[in-house]
């Protein structure tokens, strides 16, 4: 039944004005009227506050959507609330919204509460795995290698848990100087993800932390469900620091295992994976040094053998033999060259002497020595008496000098004289 509005007030909410407002009582009644018309529905969430009141007819608990950080109060008849529902339980509630006009609060009037079964959780985990795999968050090429010897190890674990002691004790036994930056937070139930997320972000922002380990012991699917929470998984995938997942035992496999850079089957295995064993490293170093010495000795022995072989060769054992042989060859070549060149010179000298003798025989000087002379004037050789006139000056060339002459007369020989 609709609540009547006094005639002196606006009949519709949008008709209200500063001069004619609705009283708060009327607004609350209208909201309650609207909410009461909503049908019953099923809603899912996580129980974060539940204190059972003995002998009370009605029980109250807080239902939360932790991903969106929303909460609402739920009231239910005591006999309708299952005994197995506790804080941290994921539930499905059949309820009808209820608006309390006294304080303007919205709540749910629950008729039935069901715990989310393991099958439902596993189905959600598988759906999340498929979603993240399609985004490539499980690809091997995006995983970072673990440092050989981290300066400081970030550890996220429960408060004073066996998992923390397993990681710290085993790592310290392997390398006594290892350092830890530990964040003890809630790792199970409601609020676990809200505590692990800031711890992960804080350790990832610390430049001294070289690797981050998330560790806890085994448990049920419900207990390990926070490590399959999409918010935590995406934060681990986005971390710049290598992430090691050490959750549960070998058979446990939350989604964090798939996105982490290294998955350890147990917290003890995580300690072995991130810290080298000092004893093993010393033994490996000793073995490596020994092998190195053997290798160097073998190289030196091989080199010495090669040197001895080279020195044993004749050219190295008696190098003077080769020099002597070459010296003898050189002496023979020099003797042959000298003899050959001398023969050539003598042959050419004899030939030259013959040519010189023939040349001298044909030389005008030989003729001049027999009393002949060559007459010449300034115009050239006198070959005929007609080449000169009386009183001309001439020069007589003898074999041993010159004579200056003056032509007194010129006489021609007649034919037959």
ROVEXTI-693356 format. One line per 4 residues: number of its first residue (from 0); their letters; for each residue z, y negated, x negated of C-alpha. Coordinates in Angstrom, 2 decimals. Layout:
! residues N
NUM	a	Z/Y/X; ... .
***
This chain:
! residues 417
0	xxxx	0.00/0.00/0.00; -1.00/-3.40/-1.36; 1.78/-5.85/-2.08; 1.39/-8.94/0.20 .
4	xxxx	1.07/-12.34/-1.44; 2.79/-15.31/0.23; 0.24/-17.58/1.94; 1.28/-20.59/-0.14 .
8	xxxx	0.21/-18.81/-3.37; -3.31/-18.05/-4.64; -4.44/-14.74/-3.18; -6.39/-13.69/-6.32 .
12	xxxx	-5.33/-13.82/-9.99; -8.38/-15.85/-11.01; -7.47/-18.54/-8.40; -4.16/-19.37/-10.11 .
16	xxxx	-3.86/-22.87/-11.63; -1.25/-24.75/-13.62; -0.20/-26.33/-10.32; -0.12/-23.00/-8.43 .
20	xxxx	0.87/-20.17/-10.81; 2.05/-16.73/-9.83; 5.71/-15.98/-10.42; 6.30/-13.33/-13.07 .
24	xxxx	7.78/-11.05/-10.44; 4.50/-11.03/-8.54; 2.45/-10.34/-11.72; 4.70/-7.41/-12.65 .
28	xxxx	4.41/-5.98/-9.15; 0.62/-6.31/-9.24; 0.46/-4.56/-12.62; 2.73/-1.79/-11.34 .
32	xxxx	0.55/-1.48/-8.26; -2.60/-1.16/-10.40; -1.03/1.35/-12.80; 0.29/3.45/-9.93 .
36	xxxx	-3.28/3.96/-8.74; -4.24/5.68/-12.03; -4.59/9.43/-11.80; -2.74/11.94/-13.94 .
40	xxxx	-4.42/12.65/-17.32; -4.03/14.74/-20.45; -3.21/12.84/-23.66; -2.67/14.06/-27.22 .
44	xxxx	-0.30/12.75/-29.86; 2.56/13.55/-32.18; 6.24/13.56/-31.26; 8.01/11.19/-33.64 .
48	xxxx	11.32/10.61/-31.84; 13.08/13.25/-29.76; 16.81/13.54/-29.22; 17.62/16.10/-26.54 .
52	xxxx	20.47/15.03/-24.31; 22.51/18.04/-23.16; 23.03/18.34/-19.41; 20.67/15.39/-18.78 .
56	xxxx	18.12/15.80/-15.99; 15.53/13.66/-17.81; 14.57/13.72/-21.49; 12.81/10.95/-23.42 .
60	xxxx	10.63/11.12/-26.52; 8.10/8.90/-28.30; 4.47/9.97/-28.50; 2.49/8.46/-31.36 .
64	xxxx	-1.09/8.16/-32.56; -0.36/7.87/-36.26; -3.92/7.06/-37.23; -3.92/3.94/-35.05 .
68	xxxx	-0.17/3.37/-35.34; 0.32/3.31/-31.56; 3.37/4.65/-29.70; 4.46/5.09/-26.09 .
72	xxxx	7.63/6.36/-24.45; 7.41/9.59/-22.46; 9.94/10.78/-19.88; 10.02/14.31/-18.54 .
76	xxxx	12.33/16.52/-16.52; 14.50/18.54/-18.89; 13.37/21.88/-17.49; 9.68/20.95/-18.16 .
80	xxxx	10.20/20.22/-21.89; 9.63/23.43/-23.94; 12.36/24.34/-26.39; 9.89/24.61/-29.29 .
84	xxxx	8.90/20.95/-29.10; 10.58/19.00/-31.93; 9.95/15.87/-33.93; 6.68/16.29/-35.80 .
88	xxxx	5.11/18.55/-33.16; 1.56/17.79/-32.13; 1.42/18.05/-28.37; -0.83/17.65/-25.35 .
92	xxxx	0.90/15.94/-22.43; -0.08/15.94/-18.76; 1.27/12.61/-17.56; 0.82/9.69/-15.21 .
96	xxxx	1.16/6.10/-16.50; 4.19/4.24/-15.15; 4.91/0.52/-15.40; 8.54/-0.63/-15.22 .
100	xxxx	8.65/-4.10/-13.70; 12.16/-4.76/-14.92; 11.18/-5.21/-18.57; 7.40/-5.02/-18.36 .
104	xxxx	7.16/-1.76/-20.27; 4.51/0.93/-19.93; 5.53/4.58/-20.23; 4.29/8.02/-19.27 .
108	xxxx	5.85/10.23/-16.62; 5.08/13.70/-18.02; 4.77/16.76/-15.86; 3.86/19.21/-18.61 .
112	xxxx	3.97/19.35/-22.40; 2.04/21.85/-24.53; 2.26/22.30/-28.27; -1.09/22.15/-30.07 .
116	xxxx	-1.75/25.71/-31.21; -2.74/26.89/-34.67; -6.21/27.64/-33.34; -6.63/24.02/-32.28 .
120	xxxx	-5.46/22.75/-35.67; -7.79/25.10/-37.51; -10.69/24.00/-35.33; -9.95/20.36/-36.12 .
124	xxxx	-9.71/21.14/-39.82; -13.05/22.93/-39.76; -14.64/20.03/-37.89; -13.29/17.60/-40.48 .
128	xxxx	-14.59/19.80/-43.30; -18.06/19.80/-41.79; -17.97/16.04/-41.35; -16.84/15.29/-44.89 .
132	xxxx	-19.22/17.88/-46.39; -22.12/16.14/-44.65; -21.01/12.90/-46.32; -21.07/14.59/-49.74 .
136	xxxx	-17.34/14.25/-50.45; -17.14/17.89/-51.57; -20.07/17.68/-54.02; -19.32/18.84/-57.55 .
140	xxxx	-21.20/15.94/-59.15; -18.71/13.39/-57.81; -15.65/15.16/-59.24; -14.05/13.63/-62.31 .
144	xxxx	-13.02/15.67/-65.38; -9.32/15.95/-66.15; -8.09/14.22/-69.33; -7.27/16.54/-72.25 .
148	xxxx	-3.81/15.00/-72.74; -2.80/12.43/-70.09; -0.60/9.56/-71.20; 1.28/9.64/-67.91 .
152	xxxx	1.08/11.99/-64.92; 1.47/10.64/-61.42; 3.26/13.15/-59.16; 3.53/12.92/-55.37 .
156	xxxx	5.89/15.52/-53.92; 8.76/16.08/-51.55; 12.26/14.94/-52.34; 13.98/17.26/-54.81 .
160	xxxx	11.62/20.11/-54.01; 10.81/23.26/-55.96; 7.21/22.07/-56.26; 8.34/19.00/-58.21 .
164	xxxx	10.49/21.09/-60.54; 7.67/23.59/-61.08; 5.24/20.86/-62.17; 7.72/18.92/-64.31 .
168	xxxx	9.40/21.91/-65.97; 6.19/23.80/-66.75; 4.43/20.69/-68.04; 7.43/19.76/-70.23 .
172	xxxx	7.60/23.27/-71.67; 3.94/23.08/-72.58; 4.10/19.55/-74.03; 7.58/18.09/-74.50 .
176	xxxx	6.41/14.47/-74.83; 4.61/14.40/-71.46; 5.60/11.51/-69.16; 5.74/11.42/-65.37 .
180	xxxx	5.57/8.72/-62.72; 7.07/10.50/-59.69; 6.93/9.44/-56.06; 9.23/11.54/-53.86 .
184	xxxx	8.05/11.14/-50.28; 7.92/13.04/-47.02; 5.20/15.70/-47.23; 5.64/17.42/-43.86 .
188	xxxx	5.81/16.39/-40.23; 5.53/13.00/-38.58; 5.22/10.09/-41.00; 4.24/12.22/-43.99 .
192	xxxx	0.78/10.71/-44.34; 2.20/7.19/-43.92; 4.44/7.79/-46.94; 1.92/9.63/-49.12 .
196	xxxx	-0.86/7.04/-48.71; 0.95/4.07/-50.33; 2.30/6.35/-53.06; -1.25/7.50/-53.86 .
200	xxxx	-2.59/3.94/-53.86; 0.24/2.72/-56.07; -0.28/5.46/-58.67; -4.05/4.98/-58.58 .
204	xxxx	-3.57/1.27/-59.34; -1.33/2.01/-62.36; -3.54/1.86/-65.51; -1.09/4.05/-67.45 .
208	xxxx	-1.48/6.98/-65.01; -4.37/9.23/-66.15; -4.10/11.94/-63.47; -2.39/12.24/-60.06 .
212	xxxx	-0.94/15.51/-58.71; -0.13/16.06/-55.04; 2.20/19.06/-54.92; 4.21/21.00/-52.36 .
216	xxxx	5.06/24.61/-51.69; 3.42/26.87/-49.18; 3.93/26.70/-45.47; 2.37/27.16/-42.09 .
220	xxxx	-0.80/25.47/-40.95; 1.33/22.93/-39.11; 3.43/22.25/-42.21; 0.35/21.64/-44.39 .
224	xxxx	-1.57/19.69/-41.75; -0.81/16.26/-43.35; -2.89/17.37/-46.37; -5.85/17.81/-44.03 .
228	xxxx	-5.40/14.35/-42.54; -8.64/12.39/-42.78; -6.89/9.24/-43.98; -5.26/10.98/-46.94 .
232	xxxx	-8.40/12.96/-47.78; -10.58/9.84/-47.84; -8.03/7.97/-49.95; -8.07/10.82/-52.49 .
236	xxxx	-11.87/10.80/-52.54; -11.93/7.05/-53.17; -9.34/7.15/-55.98; -10.50/6.08/-59.43 .
240	xxxx	-7.92/8.38/-61.07; -8.62/12.15/-61.18; -6.78/13.95/-58.35; -5.21/17.42/-58.62 .
244	xxxx	-4.35/19.24/-55.41; -1.47/21.72/-55.82; -0.71/22.51/-52.20; 0.86/25.77/-51.07 .
248	xxxx	-0.16/29.11/-52.47; -3.44/30.86/-53.26; -4.20/31.58/-49.59; -3.50/28.02/-48.41 .
252	xxxx	-6.50/25.70/-48.37; -6.05/22.24/-46.82; -8.99/19.84/-46.83; -7.47/17.95/-49.78 .
256	xxxx	-8.29/20.97/-51.98; -12.01/20.47/-51.34; -12.13/16.75/-52.09; -9.76/16.80/-55.09 .
260	xxxx	-11.23/16.72/-58.60; -9.30/19.90/-59.44; -7.70/22.46/-57.13; -4.67/24.34/-58.46 .
264	xxxx	-3.53/27.42/-56.57; 0.15/26.55/-57.14; 2.17/23.66/-58.60; 2.77/25.82/-61.70 .
268	xxxx	-0.98/26.25/-62.17; -1.37/22.49/-61.82; 1.00/21.94/-64.75; -1.00/24.41/-66.85 .
272	xxxx	-4.28/22.71/-65.94; -3.30/19.12/-66.73; -1.20/19.61/-69.89; -2.25/21.66/-72.93 .
276	xxxx	0.22/24.13/-74.43; 1.44/22.72/-77.74; 1.95/26.23/-79.15; -1.55/27.30/-78.21 .
280	xxxx	-3.01/24.08/-79.59; -1.18/24.57/-82.90; -2.42/28.16/-83.06; -5.95/27.02/-82.22 .
284	xxxx	-5.71/24.32/-84.87; -4.49/26.83/-87.47; -7.29/29.23/-86.54; -9.86/26.45/-86.68 .
288	xxxx	-8.65/25.29/-90.10; -8.76/28.87/-91.40; -12.26/29.38/-90.05; -13.29/26.05/-91.53 .
292	xxxx	-12.02/27.04/-94.94; -13.80/30.39/-94.76; -17.01/28.63/-93.74; -16.71/26.13/-96.58 .
296	xxxx	-15.98/28.92/-99.08; -19.05/30.81/-97.87; -21.18/27.70/-98.22; -19.88/27.07/-101.73 .
300	xxxx	-20.42/30.71/-102.72; -23.96/30.64/-101.35; -24.69/27.37/-103.16; -23.26/28.75/-106.43 .
304	xxxx	-25.43/31.87/-106.09; -28.51/29.73/-105.60; -27.60/27.61/-108.63; -27.06/30.71/-110.78 .
308	xxxx	-30.41/32.13/-109.63; -32.19/28.90/-110.50; -30.51/28.66/-113.88; -31.50/32.27/-114.66 .
312	xxxx	-35.21/31.50/-114.29; -37.12/31.19/-117.64; -38.01/27.59/-117.02; -34.31/26.71/-116.73 .
316	xxxx	-32.92/29.28/-119.20; -35.42/28.35/-121.99; -36.98/25.01/-121.11; -38.11/24.43/-124.77 .
320	xxxx	-40.58/27.37/-124.53; -42.63/25.54/-121.95; -42.46/22.34/-124.00; -43.50/24.15/-127.17 .
324	xxxx	-46.43/25.82/-125.38; -47.57/22.52/-124.00; -47.15/20.87/-127.42; -49.36/23.54/-129.02 .
328	xxxx	-51.98/23.09/-126.30; -51.83/19.34/-126.85; -52.29/19.75/-130.64; -55.30/22.02/-130.09 .
332	xxxx	-56.77/19.53/-127.67; -56.25/16.70/-130.15; -57.89/18.72/-132.97; -60.84/19.65/-130.78 .
336	xxxx	-61.26/16.08/-129.62; -61.09/14.72/-133.17; -63.64/17.23/-134.46; -65.93/16.71/-131.50 .
340	xxxx	-65.79/12.91/-131.68; -66.32/12.98/-135.48; -69.44/15.11/-135.02; -70.77/12.75/-132.39 .
344	xxxx	-70.12/9.72/-134.61; -71.78/11.33/-137.62; -74.81/12.32/-135.54; -75.18/8.81/-134.17 .
348	xxxx	-74.61/7.29/-137.65; -77.47/9.38/-139.12; -79.72/8.44/-136.24; -78.80/4.80/-136.70 .
352	xxxx	-79.49/4.96/-140.44; -82.97/6.38/-139.78; -83.72/3.71/-137.24; -82.45/1.07/-139.66 .
356	xxxx	-84.69/2.39/-142.45; -87.72/2.35/-140.18; -86.83/-1.12/-139.04; -86.46/-2.36/-142.56 .
360	xxxx	-89.85/-0.85/-143.48; -91.46/-2.80/-140.70; -89.52/-5.98/-141.46; -91.52/-9.07/-142.69 .
364	xxxx	-88.92/-9.45/-145.45; -90.24/-6.35/-147.17; -93.70/-7.90/-147.18; -92.32/-11.18/-148.50 .
368	xxxx	-90.67/-9.33/-151.37; -94.09/-8.22/-152.55; -95.06/-11.89/-153.15; -96.23/-12.92/-149.77 .
372	xxxx	-95.08/-16.10/-148.00; -95.18/-17.44/-144.47; -96.48/-20.98/-144.08; -95.38/-23.15/-141.21 .
376	xxxx	-95.43/-26.73/-140.13; -93.45/-28.55/-137.56; -95.92/-27.28/-134.97; -95.40/-23.64/-135.83 .
380	xxxx	-96.85/-20.83/-138.07; -100.05/-21.64/-139.98; -102.41/-18.85/-139.15; -105.70/-20.55/-140.12 .
384	xxxx	-106.65/-23.24/-142.63; -107.87/-25.21/-139.72; -104.30/-25.53/-138.44; -103.59/-28.16/-141.17 .
388	xxxx	-105.22/-31.17/-142.70; -105.00/-32.56/-146.22; -101.85/-34.51/-146.86; -99.98/-32.52/-144.20 .
392	xxxx	-96.54/-31.26/-145.09; -95.83/-27.57/-144.80; -93.08/-25.12/-145.65; -93.49/-21.80/-147.42 .
396	xxxx	-90.93/-19.13/-146.40; -90.27/-16.64/-149.21; -87.95/-13.64/-149.16; -85.25/-15.59/-150.95 .
400	xxxx	-85.74/-19.21/-149.79; -88.10/-22.01/-148.80; -90.67/-24.21/-150.55; -91.75/-27.66/-149.32 .
404	xxxx	-95.48/-28.16/-149.78; -98.03/-30.93/-149.43; -101.60/-29.93/-148.55; -104.00/-31.35/-151.04 .
408	xxxx	-107.19/-29.88/-149.65; -108.43/-27.40/-147.10; -111.15/-24.88/-147.96; -112.71/-22.35/-145.62 .
412	xxxx	-114.03/-19.01/-146.77; -117.67/-18.50/-146.00; -118.94/-15.21/-144.62; -119.75/-12.83/-147.33 .
416	x	-117.70/-14.68/-149.98 .
***
